[in-house]
Structure formats: structure tokens, C-alpha cells
Amino acid sequence: AQVWLAGGVGITPFLSYVRNMDAPKEKITLYYSARNKEEAVHLDLFESVASKYDNFNFVFTESDKEGFLSIEDLDLSNHPHVFMCGPLPMAKAFKNQLKHSKAHRSLTYEAFSFTGTLVEDGIGALKRLKAKAKV
């Protein structure tokens, strides 16, 4: 089984897969959260695919109305592989929640930040160089 988690524009890699998907051989549940329906994309496509395939379930939430998704919102009963793509705070929160849960098989994720993780990586590298220079 697989659980897919998408936050905002993190739906993009899942959209690509769903557009070219044949009937899934294992159960897939896609959880997609956006601030509201106006910011969400391709809801009709995901709903159509869910109605077409028994092994594909689609759950959409509006964080402005329902709050952020948490591990309690996920169906982890089949010990799934979790795939996640979304904003850095979402990825960190789920990574921490899943770390303390033994319900999932494994986690693969992509996190992004509009402030740029490259900048953060660069700052970290400079701090490490500075620390080494003091030794």
C-alpha cells in the first residue's frame, strides 16, 4: 500500500503520475491539502481517477477551514510506503510524526521552501568552514 501526501504545489509530482497511471496494483491513497479549493489544482482529475479505480482513493482538505493534516488523518492501517511532497514545515511535521509511528513501512519525501534551501545550505557550509578554521 502507498500513501501520498501533497501540500499546495507539492501536488505536481503526483499529478504527473496520475495523468499517466494505469489501474494501480496496490492500494494508493492521495491526501491533498491546499489553503482552499480556489488554490487547488485538478481536483476533478483526482476525483475522476478515484471513481475509475478501486485501488485509488483521493482525500482533499482545505487547511483554511479544516486545519493542517496530521498523522491521525491518514489511513496507515496497511503499513504503507509514504510519499510526500510539500512545503518544508509540512514535511518536517510529518517526518517527525511518522518517526514516532511504526505504522508506515518507509518514507520518501521532497520538501521545498520559497526562501530557498540553497541559501540555508550555503549558510550552513560557511558556519562549518568557520568552525574548522578555529580548530
Accessible surface in RSA format (square Angstrom, percent):
REM  Atomic radii and reference values for relative SASA: ProtOr
REM  Chains: A
REM  Algorithm: Lee & Richards
REM  Probe-radius: 1.40
REM  Slices: 20
REM RES _ NUM      All-atoms   Total-Side   Main-Chain    Non-polar    All polar
REM                ABS   REL    ABS   REL    ABS   REL    ABS   REL    ABS   REL
RES ALA A   1    24.09  22.1   7.60  11.7  16.49  37.5   8.04  11.3  16.05  42.5
RES GLN A   2    37.08  20.7  35.06  25.6   2.02   4.8   0.18   0.4  36.90  28.0
RES VAL A   3     3.07   2.0   3.07   2.8   0.00   0.0   3.07   2.7   0.00   0.0
RES TRP A   4    11.22   4.5  11.22   5.4   0.00   0.0   8.64   4.6   2.59   4.2
RES LEU A   5     0.42   0.2   0.42   0.3   0.00   0.0   0.42   0.3   0.00   0.0
RES ALA A   6     0.44   0.4   0.00   0.0   0.44   1.0   0.00   0.0   0.44   1.2
RES GLY A   7     4.36   5.4   0.00   N/A   4.36   5.4   4.36  12.0   0.00   0.0
RES GLY A   8    29.27  36.1   0.00   N/A  29.27  36.1  26.27  72.1   3.00   6.7
RES VAL A   9    95.33  62.7  86.39  78.2   8.94  21.5  89.51  77.8   5.83  15.8
RES GLY A  10     0.80   1.0   0.00   N/A   0.80   1.0   0.80   2.2   0.00   0.0
RES ILE A  11     2.04   1.2   2.04   1.5   0.00   0.0   2.04   1.5   0.00   0.0
RES THR A  12    82.91  59.0  81.76  82.9   1.15   2.7  64.44  86.6  18.46  27.9
RES PRO A  13    69.16  50.4  54.83  50.0  14.33  52.1  62.37  51.5   6.79  42.2
RES PHE A  14    16.13   8.1  15.91   9.9   0.22   0.6  16.13   9.8   0.00   0.0
RES LEU A  15    17.18   9.6  17.18  12.3   0.00   0.0  17.18  12.1   0.00   0.0
RES SER A  16    62.16  52.5  57.95  77.3   4.21   9.7  28.05  59.7  34.11  47.8
RES TYR A  17   119.36  55.7 112.81  64.2   6.55  17.0  78.19  58.8  41.17  50.8
RES VAL A  18     5.15   3.4   0.00   0.0   5.15  12.4   0.00   0.0   5.15  14.0
RES ARG A  19   136.64  57.4 103.72  52.9  32.92  78.4  36.73  50.2  99.91  60.6
RES ASN A  20   122.71  84.6  92.26  89.2  30.45  73.3  35.89  86.4  86.82  83.9
RES MET A  21    21.24  11.0   2.10   1.4  19.14  45.6   5.83   5.0  15.42  20.4
RES ASP A  22   117.84  82.5 110.76 110.2   7.09  16.8  31.49  74.1  86.35  86.1
RES ALA A  23    59.69  54.9  48.29  74.5  11.39  25.9  48.29  68.0  11.39  30.2
RES PRO A  24    18.28  13.3   1.88   1.7  16.40  59.6  10.42   8.6   7.85  48.8
RES LYS A  25   200.32  97.7 163.41 100.3  36.91  87.9 123.04 110.7  77.29  82.3
RES GLU A  26    67.39  38.7  62.42  47.2   4.98  11.9  35.13  67.9  32.27  26.3
RES LYS A  27    65.37  31.9  60.92  37.4   4.45  10.6  35.62  32.1  29.76  31.7
RES ILE A  28     5.70   3.2   5.70   4.2   0.00   0.0   5.70   4.1   0.00   0.0
RES THR A  29     8.29   5.9   8.29   8.4   0.00   0.0   4.62   6.2   3.68   5.6
RES LEU A  30     0.00   0.0   0.00   0.0   0.00   0.0   0.00   0.0   0.00   0.0
RES TYR A  31     9.62   4.5   9.62   5.5   0.00   0.0   3.57   2.7   6.05   7.5
RES TYR A  32     2.23   1.0   1.91   1.1   0.32   0.8   0.00   0.0   2.23   2.7
RES SER A  33    13.09  11.1  10.91  14.6   2.18   5.0   7.28  15.5   5.81   8.1
RES ALA A  34     6.43   5.9   1.58   2.4   4.85  11.0   6.43   9.1   0.00   0.0
RES ARG A  35   149.10  62.6 146.62  74.7   2.48   5.9  28.39  38.8 120.70  73.2
RES ASN A  36    34.27  23.6  34.27  33.1   0.00   0.0   8.80  21.2  25.47  24.6
RES LYS A  37   117.99  57.6 108.55  66.6   9.44  22.5  53.61  48.3  64.37  68.6
RES GLU A  38   153.09  87.9 116.08  87.8  37.01  88.1  71.69 138.7  81.40  66.5
RES GLU A  39    95.99  55.1  71.20  53.9  24.79  59.0  37.21  72.0  58.78  48.0
RES ALA A  40    15.23  14.0   0.00   0.0  15.23  34.7   0.00   0.0  15.23  40.4
RES VAL A  41    67.27  44.3  63.63  57.6   3.64   8.8  67.27  58.4   0.00   0.0
RES HIS A  42    74.67  40.8  62.11  43.2  12.56  32.1  33.93  35.0  40.74  47.4
RES LEU A  43    28.06  15.6  25.29  18.1   2.77   7.0  25.29  17.8   2.77   7.4
RES ASP A  44   108.10  75.7  99.89  99.4   8.20  19.4  45.07 106.1  63.03  62.9
RES LEU A  45    50.03  27.9  45.11  32.3   4.92  12.4  50.03  35.1   0.00   0.0
RES PHE A  46     0.01   0.0   0.01   0.0   0.00   0.0   0.01   0.0   0.00   0.0
RES GLU A  47    95.70  54.9  89.02  67.3   6.68  15.9  33.97  65.7  61.73  50.4
RES SER A  48    62.29  52.6  54.59  72.9   7.70  17.7  26.69  56.8  35.60  49.9
RES VAL A  49    13.23   8.7  13.20  12.0   0.03   0.1  13.23  11.5   0.00   0.0
RES ALA A  50    29.22  26.9  16.30  25.2  12.92  29.4  16.52  23.3  12.70  33.6
RES SER A  51   100.43  84.9  58.46  78.0  41.96  96.7  52.28 111.3  48.14  67.4
RES LYS A  52   144.80  70.6 111.97  68.7  32.83  78.2  71.91  64.7  72.89  77.6
RES TYR A  53    33.88  15.8  30.67  17.4   3.21   8.3  22.97  17.3  10.90  13.4
RES ASP A  54   147.58 103.4 117.85 117.3  29.72  70.3  40.08  94.3 107.49 107.2
RES ASN A  55    53.54  36.9  51.98  50.2   1.57   3.8   4.21  10.1  49.33  47.7
RES PHE A  56     1.36   0.7   0.00   0.0   1.36   3.5   0.00   0.0   1.36   3.9
RES ASN A  57    56.54  39.0  54.88  53.0   1.66   4.0  14.84  35.7  41.70  40.3
RES PHE A  58    31.56  15.8   5.14   3.2  26.42  68.7   5.14   3.1  26.42  75.6
RES VAL A  59    57.87  38.1  54.32  49.2   3.55   8.6  57.60  50.0   0.27   0.7
RES PHE A  60    38.12  19.1  14.84   9.2  23.28  60.6  14.84   9.0  23.28  66.6
RES THR A  61    14.62  10.4  14.53  14.7   0.09   0.2  14.62  19.6   0.00   0.0
RES GLU A  62    17.23   9.9  17.23  13.0   0.00   0.0   0.77   1.5  16.46  13.4
RES SER A  63    18.61  15.7   9.42  12.6   9.19  21.2   3.50   7.5  15.10  21.2
RES ASP A  64    99.08  69.4  61.13  60.8  37.95  89.7  26.02  61.2  73.05  72.9
RES LYS A  65   161.42  78.7 122.12  74.9  39.29  93.5  82.21  74.0  79.20  84.4
RES GLU A  66   111.06  63.8  73.34  55.5  37.72  89.8  43.74  84.6  67.31  55.0
RES GLY A  67    35.41  43.7   0.00   N/A  35.41  43.7  30.20  82.9   5.21  11.7
RES PHE A  68   179.39  89.7 157.79  97.7  21.60  56.2 157.90  95.7  21.49  61.5
RES LEU A  69    23.90  13.3  12.09   8.7  11.81  29.7  12.94   9.1  10.96  29.5
RES SER A  70    30.53  25.8  30.53  40.7   0.00   0.0  21.92  46.7   8.60  12.1
RES ILE A  71    27.07  15.4  23.59  17.6   3.48   8.4  23.59  17.0   3.48   9.4
RES GLU A  72   145.03  83.3 109.61  82.9  35.43  84.3  70.96 137.2  74.08  60.5
RES ASP A  73    74.42  52.1  51.46  51.2  22.96  54.3  15.02  35.4  59.39  59.2
RES LEU A  74    15.57   8.7   0.00   0.0  15.57  39.1   0.89   0.6  14.68  39.5
RES ASP A  75    58.05  40.7  44.76  44.6  13.29  31.4  29.48  69.4  28.57  28.5
RES LEU A  76    21.30  11.9  12.52   9.0   8.78  22.1  12.97   9.1   8.33  22.4
RES SER A  77    95.10  80.4  52.87  70.6  42.23  97.3  54.01 115.0  41.09  57.6
RES ASN A  78    78.11  53.9  58.42  56.5  19.70  47.4  17.45  42.0  60.67  58.6
RES HIS A  79    89.28  48.8  87.94  61.1   1.34   3.4  59.56  61.4  29.72  34.6
RES PRO A  80     1.33   1.0   1.33   1.2   0.00   0.0   1.33   1.1   0.00   0.0
RES HIS A  81    36.90  20.2  36.90  25.6   0.00   0.0  24.49  25.2  12.41  14.4
RES VAL A  82     0.00   0.0   0.00   0.0   0.00   0.0   0.00   0.0   0.00   0.0
RES PHE A  83    58.90  29.5  58.90  36.5   0.00   0.0  58.90  35.7   0.00   0.0
RES MET A  84     4.96   2.6   0.00   0.0   4.96  11.8   0.05   0.0   4.91   6.5
RES CYS A  85    10.44   7.9  10.44  11.6   0.00   0.0   3.04   7.7   7.40   8.0
RES GLY A  86     0.00   0.0   0.00   N/A   0.00   0.0   0.00   0.0   0.00   0.0
RES PRO A  87    47.21  34.4  47.21  43.0   0.00   0.0  47.21  39.0   0.00   0.0
RES LEU A  88    38.64  21.5  38.62  27.6   0.02   0.0  38.62  27.1   0.02   0.0
RES PRO A  89    99.94  72.8  89.81  81.9  10.13  36.8  95.18  78.6   4.75  29.5
RES MET A  90    38.15  19.8  29.47  19.5   8.68  20.7  28.60  24.3   9.55  12.7
RES ALA A  91     1.11   1.0   0.92   1.4   0.19   0.4   1.10   1.5   0.02   0.0
RES LYS A  92   122.02  59.5 119.56  73.4   2.46   5.9  71.52  64.4  50.50  53.8
RES ALA A  93    44.86  41.2  36.25  55.9   8.61  19.6  44.16  62.2   0.70   1.9
RES PHE A  94     4.06   2.0   4.06   2.5   0.00   0.0   4.06   2.5   0.00   0.0
RES LYS A  95    92.72  45.2  91.94  56.4   0.78   1.9  44.82  40.3  47.89  51.0
RES ASN A  96    76.44  52.7  76.27  73.7   0.17   0.4  17.96  43.2  58.48  56.5
RES GLN A  97    55.98  31.3  46.09  33.7   9.89  23.5  31.91  67.9  24.07  18.3
RES LEU A  98     0.99   0.6   0.80   0.6   0.19   0.5   0.80   0.6   0.19   0.5
RES LYS A  99   128.71  62.8 110.15  67.6  18.56  44.2  69.52  62.6  59.19  63.0
RES HIS A 100   148.34  81.1 116.13  80.7  32.21  82.4  82.34  84.9  66.00  76.8
RES SER A 101    23.89  20.2  15.19  20.3   8.70  20.0  16.91  36.0   6.98   9.8
RES LYS A 102   171.56  83.7 153.49  94.2  18.07  43.0 115.20 103.7  56.37  60.0
RES ALA A 103    37.35  34.3  26.09  40.3  11.27  25.6  35.40  49.8   1.95   5.2
RES HIS A 104    30.97  16.9  22.71  15.8   8.26  21.1   7.76   8.0  23.21  27.0
RES ARG A 105   127.05  53.3 100.29  51.1  26.76  63.7  52.46  71.7  74.59  45.2
RES SER A 106    41.14  34.8  35.03  46.7   6.11  14.1  37.85  80.6   3.29   4.6
RES LEU A 107    47.20  26.3  18.09  12.9  29.11  73.2  18.09  12.7  29.11  78.3
RES THR A 108    68.61  48.8  63.90  64.8   4.71  11.2  54.83  73.7  13.78  20.8
RES TYR A 109    89.26  41.7  60.06  34.2  29.20  76.0  40.71  30.6  48.55  59.8
RES GLU A 110   109.32  62.8 106.32  80.4   3.01   7.2  35.28  68.2  74.05  60.5
RES ALA A 111    24.85  22.8   6.86  10.6  17.99  40.9   6.86   9.7  17.99  47.6
RES PHE A 112    44.79  22.4  41.92  26.0   2.87   7.5  44.09  26.7   0.70   2.0
RES SER A 113    28.07  23.7   9.39  12.5  18.68  43.0   6.38  13.6  21.68  30.4
RES PHE A 114   182.56  91.3 143.64  89.0  38.92 101.3 148.31  89.9  34.25  98.0
RES THR A 115   107.09  76.2  83.74  84.9  23.34  55.6  87.46 117.5  19.63  29.7
RES GLY A 116    23.99  29.6   0.00   N/A  23.99  29.6  23.85  65.5   0.14   0.3
RES THR A 117    54.68  38.9  51.68  52.4   3.01   7.2  21.49  28.9  33.19  50.2
RES LEU A 118   146.17  81.4 141.99 101.6   4.18  10.5 143.47 100.8   2.70   7.3
RES VAL A 119    91.14  60.0  83.87  75.9   7.28  17.5  90.40  78.6   0.74   2.0
RES GLU A 120    83.00  47.6  72.60  54.9  10.40  24.8  41.43  80.1  41.57  33.9
RES ASP A 121    91.43  64.0  83.05  82.7   8.38  19.8  27.99  65.9  63.45  63.3
RES GLY A 122    32.03  39.5   0.00   N/A  32.03  39.5  31.53  86.5   0.51   1.1
RES ILE A 123    86.29  49.1  85.32  63.6   0.96   2.3  85.53  61.6   0.76   2.1
RES GLY A 124    20.42  25.2   0.00   N/A  20.42  25.2  19.74  54.2   0.68   1.5
RES ALA A 125    38.75  35.6  37.16  57.3   1.59   3.6  38.10  53.7   0.65   1.7
RES LEU A 126   119.69  66.7 115.99  83.0   3.70   9.3 116.32  81.7   3.37   9.1
RES LYS A 127   138.30  67.5 131.59  80.7   6.70  16.0  81.50  73.4  56.80  60.5
RES ARG A 128   149.18  62.6 146.23  74.5   2.95   7.0  71.38  97.6  77.80  47.2
RES LEU A 129   113.07  63.0 108.78  77.8   4.30  10.8 109.13  76.6   3.94  10.6
RES LYS A 130   134.70  65.7 128.01  78.5   6.70  15.9  76.92  69.2  57.78  61.5
RES ALA A 131    56.59  52.0  49.87  77.0   6.72  15.3  53.72  75.6   2.87   7.6
RES LYS A 132   153.71  75.0 140.86  86.4  12.85  30.6  86.44  77.8  67.27  71.7
RES ALA A 133    87.89  80.8  48.66  75.1  39.23  89.2  62.00  87.3  25.89  68.6
RES LYS A 134   161.52  78.8 124.03  76.1  37.49  89.3  84.00  75.6  77.52  82.6
RES VAL A 135   162.69 107.1 106.59  96.5  56.10 135.2 129.33 112.4  33.36  90.5
END  Absolute sums over single chains surface
CHAIN  1 A     8580.7       7013.2       1567.5       5040.6       3540.2
END  Absolute sums over all chains
TOTAL          8580.7       7013.2       1567.5       5040.6       3540.2
